[in-house]
Amino acid sequence: MNASISCDRRQIEGRRSLILENAAGLEVSGLSGEVWITQHGDSRDFVIRPGEHLLLDRPGSAVLSAVRHAEVLVIRRDATARTPHHSLWRRLAGLLDPRWSGAAQRSMVRGRFGQG
C-alpha cells in the first residue's frame, strides 16, 4: 500500500532556501532546476534534478536550496507505507560496499531511465 497523505508543489527562487520541518519520511522529487538538500544531523548533501527523487530519512529539518529557480514536489506518505528498515539496510550496505551507497543507487536509477 502506498497511499499519499499530502502532495505539495513548492517553488524555490534562485539563491533562496526552503526549510522543511519534521522532514523524516518526506519524499522530494525534482520538477525543474537543481535543488541542493541538506538534512539536520547528516554530513552528506544531495543534489536532485528533474526526474530524480530523494526520501528524507533523518528526524528534524531539511534545507532545500536552489542557485536558480527550481520546483519540487514534496510528498508525505502515511506511516504504514514507510519501510524504515529498508532504508537502514541500504545505509549499512553502503558502508560495507560503495556500490550500494546512495550516490551509486541514484546513478543506477538515472541510467535505467535514460537520464544519465
SULNOR-V874645 format. One record per helix or strand of 3 or more residues. SS is the DSSP state (H for helix, E for strand). FROM is the first residue (numbers start at 0). LEN is the number of residues. If there is no record, write none. Layout:
ss=(SS;SS)
from=(FROM;FROM)
len=(LEN;LEN)
//
This chain:
ss=(E;E;E;E;E;E;E;E;H;H;H;H)
from=(3;15;25;34;44;52;61;69;78;83;97;101)
len=(9;5;7;5;4;3;5;8;3;13;3;11)
//
